[in-house]
């Protein structure tokens, strides 16, 4: 045993020592019964028993999850101060009277292992989000770069948030509380920014083709078109800036970004409302427009001066009217004059007089 005590604690082969100790214990028990009342016998017996208990504790303490802070806790529990280094020997550890603190040692080791799990999760988060980047795709009409929806990103974000939520309920969180809260904050910001960002992007794409692409709407809703031009400018600026920061966490955690997106969302909602009210006036004027979607109605209104374009929507508005027959120019182009009408079954009914289709 004295020879073992000089071993460096990391090199201790606990299993082998344990086998030897049990053999000693057996040898002691096999000694003459008369010896049992001797002090030498009791002393030897106790020293072997304590050694067996201490070795169990040493075995626990060899766990790679143990950090400096856990040694500090152990010193507090045993009320003995010592410096832990790679040169610490078994005899240094035995001075802690480990055989008297078996439960405390087990508690500290258990805590260290739980904390090691938390540490792993946090390290994984670090590596995952250091490489997580936004994909971009080009908007067909304007050529600006928009965010591309990415299922993997959304899934990872959700999973990691659940993981952090679970860590928050752990008994052994104290040491990592700040780091875990920091990650929770970052990921929940990323989550809310991404969802509002995609919403703003969707609404912008939809309204852009209407307010900027349609002259008719611009002349009918001049004030709202001006509003939209301002939104358009801000949105394009925001997207140009986003392309420069591809990392998801950095891009979404920029100060004030959520507020900017929220403001854009509110302004876009006003434009949508104005558009809906404008379409409602047209539907009230000609109730069959209630049969078509807003997108179709916008198409009809923005091509108001092009009868050939508008006639594509006739089947949605009238049961038995599929298309019109137009008077043709010498160059085989339809003129703004109707000659007859076709049903879906190609049945043709001529009009009794040419119908003038010019104007809105």
N, C-alpha and C positions, 0 to 999 in steps of 0.2 A: 504493500500500500504506500509506504514512504517513497518507493521508487516511482510509482504512478504519479504521485503528487508533483513531481518535477516536470511532467509532460505539459506541453503547451495545450491549452484547453481545446483548440480547434482540432488537434491531432488525437484527441482522446477517443479510443475505440470503446465506446460505452458497452457495446454488446459483449465483447470479450471480457472486459472487467467484471461485468455483471455475472457472467458464467463463473468466473474465478471466485468472486465474492460468495456466490451461493455454495460453491464447493467448500470454501473456508467455513461457512456457517455449518455445513453438514459435518465437516471434520470436528468442529468445536462440540457439536451435539454428541458426537461419537466418543468424546473423552469420558474418562471415568466419572461416574455419577457423583462421587465424593467431592470432586473439584467444584461442583456447581455453587458451593457456598463461598468459594474463594473470591476475593476482590479481583484477582488477575483474570479469573474466568469471566466474571460479570463485565469487567472493563473491555476485554477482548470481544465478547459477544456483542456488547453495545456498539463498539467501534465498527464492527463488520455490518451490523444492521443499519447503522446511520449511513455507512458508506453506500449500501444498496439503495436507500431512499435518496441520498444526495445524487447518485448516478442517474436516477430517473429524472431528477430536476435538470441535471447537466445535459442529458439527452434532449430534453425539451428546449433548453436554452441554445442548443446548437442550430436551432431552426433558422434558416436564412432570412426569415421575415423580421427578425429582431433588429431594431435600430438603436441608436444611442439613447433616444428618449426612453426606450423600454428598460435599458440598464439603469437609467436614473430612477425609474419607478421601483426597480428591484432594490436599489440602495435605500430608497425611502422605506420600503416594506421591511427590509432586514435591519435598518438603522446602522448599516456599516458602509463607510465610504471607501471606494477603491477606484482605480483608473483602469478602464477596460481597453486593452490593446491586443494586438496579435501575439504579444509575448506573455500575456496573462497565463498562469499555469493552473493546474487543477487545485493546488493547495490554496491559491488566492481565492478561487471560487468556494472552496470548502470553508474558508473563514467566514463566509456569509451565513454559515449554519443552515445550508439549504434544506437539511433534513427536517428543520423545524418550520420551513415555509413552503412546503410542497404545494398547498392549495394556491398560495399567492403566485408562485412561479407559474402554475398551470393557467391561472387567470391572465397573467401578463402575456404568456405565450399565445393563448387563445386570442387575446385582443390584438397582438402583433399580427397573427395570421389574418384576422378579419380586416385589419388596416391594410395589410398587404394586398388584399383583394381590391379595396378601394383605390389603392395606389395604381394597381393594374388598369382599372377602369379609366382613371384620370390620364394615365399615359397613353392609353388607346385613343381617348378623345383628342389629346394633343396631336397625335400623328394623323388621325382621320381628318381633322379640320384644318390641319396645316396644308393638306393637299386638295381639299374640296374646293372646286372652282365652278363658277357659273358658265354655262354654255350660252352662246349668242347665235341668233339667226337674223338674216337681213329682212327688213320689211319691204315687200315687193314695190309698193308705190313710191315710198320716200327714200328707200335705201339705207335708213338708219338701222343700227343694230339693236335688236330687242332681246330680252331674256328668253331662253328656250326652256320649256318646262322639263324638269328632270326628275323622273320617278325615284331614282336611286337616292338623290339628294333629299327629297321629301321623306322617304322611308327612313333614311339614316337619322334625319333630324328628329323624327317622331320616336324612334327606338332609343336614341341617346337621351331624349328628355325623360322617357320612362325610367331609364337606368338611373339618371340623376335623382329622380323622384324617390326611387327605392333607396338610394344611398342616404337621402335626407332622413329616412326613417331609421337608419342604422344606429345602434347604441354606441358604436365606436366611431362616430363621425367627428368628434370634437377637434382633432388635430387638422382635419381637412376642410372644416366648415367653410372657411373663407374661399378656398379654391372651388369647392363644389357650388357654393352660392354664386361665385363669379361665372362659372360655366352655365349655371341655370339661367342667369341673367342674359348672357350672350346668346344662348340658344333660343330663349323665348323671344328676345328681340328679333333674331334672325327669322323665327317662325312668323311673327306678326308682320314683319316688313315684307317677307316673300309673298304672303297671301295678299296683302293690299297692293303690292307692286304688280302682281299678275292681273289683279282686277282693274287697276288703273290702265295697264297696258291694253287689256282687252277693250275697255270702253273707248280708249283713245283710238285704237285701230278702227273700231266701228264708226266713230263719229268723224274721224279724219277724212274718210272717203266721202262723207256726206257734206261736211261744212267746207272742206277745201276742194273736194272733187266736183261739187255740183254748183254750177253758176246760179241755177234756179233758186236753190236754198239760200245762197249768199244774198241774192237780191230780195228774197222774201223775209229773211231774218238777219238784217244787217247788224243789229246790236249783238246778237248771240254769236254771229260769225266773228265779230271783232273779239269777243270774249274767248272764243275757241282759238283764234290766232295766238292770243297771249298764252293760253294753256299749252298750245302746240310748241311754242318757243321754249317754255319752261321744261316741258317734258323731254324735248330733244336734248336740251342742255343736261338734264339729269341722266339721260341714257348715255350721252357722250362721256360723261364723268364715270358712269358705271363700268364702261368697257375698260377704263384704265385700272380698275381694281377688281381683278377676276376672283380673288379669294372670297368665298362666301361670307365668312365671319367678318372680315375687314369691311367688305362692301356693305353688309347690312347693318353693322354697328356704328356707322358714321353718325356723329352727333347731329340730331335734328332731321335725319332722313325720314323717319316715320312721320313726323309732323308735316314735312314737305309733301309726302305722298298723300297724306290724309287731306291736306288742303287741295291738292290736285283733284282728288276724288270728289270733294264737295263741289268744286267748280265744274267738273265734268257732269255731275248730277244735274246742275242747273241747266247746262246745255241740253242734256237729254230731256229734261222736263219741258223746256221751250220747244224742242222738236216734237215731243209727244202732243203738246197743246196745238201746235201748228197742224199736225196730221189730223187731230180731232176736228178742227174746223173744216178740213177737206172732207172728212167722213160725214160730217153733219150736212154738208152741201150735197153730197152724193152718197147716200147710205150704202150702196153696193160696195163701197171701199172698205166697209167693215169685214167683207169676206176675205180680204188679202192681208198678208202680214205687213208690218211696218216697213220691212226691207223692200217688199214688192211695191208698196204704195210710194215709197221714196223714188223707186226706179221709174214708176209711172210719171210722178210729178217732175222728176228731173229731165225726163224725155218728153215733156208736155207738148213740145213743138214737132215731135217726130212720130207721126201716126203709125208708121211701120214698126217702130220700136214698141210703142204702147200696145199694139194689137197682140203681142205675145201673151199679154195678161188677160185677154178677153175670156178665155175658157174659165178662169177663176171667178170672173164677175158675172158671166151669163151662162145659163145652163146649156143652151143649144147653139151657142155662137162660138166657133173655134177660131176663125180668121176671116179677114176681109179680102176682097179682090180689089186691087188698086189699079188706077189708070197708070200705064207705063210711059216713061219718056222714051224718045227714040233710042237713047242709050240703055234701055231696059232697066231703068231705075224707077221705083214706085214714086208716083207724084202724090200730092196731098188731096187726092180725089178718090172717093170710094164708089165702086161700080156694083158690088154685090157682096153677099156673105155666105160663108161655108159653115155647116154644122160639123161636129166631130166625125160623123160618118161620111163626110165629103159631100153631103147634099148641098146643092147650090141654089140660092134664091137671089135673082137679080133685083137691084133697087129700081123703082119706077122713074127715078131721076138721079143724075149724078149728085153725089153728096160731097159738099165742100168740107174738107177736114183741116183747114188751116187754122192757126190760132192755138191758144192753150187748150 
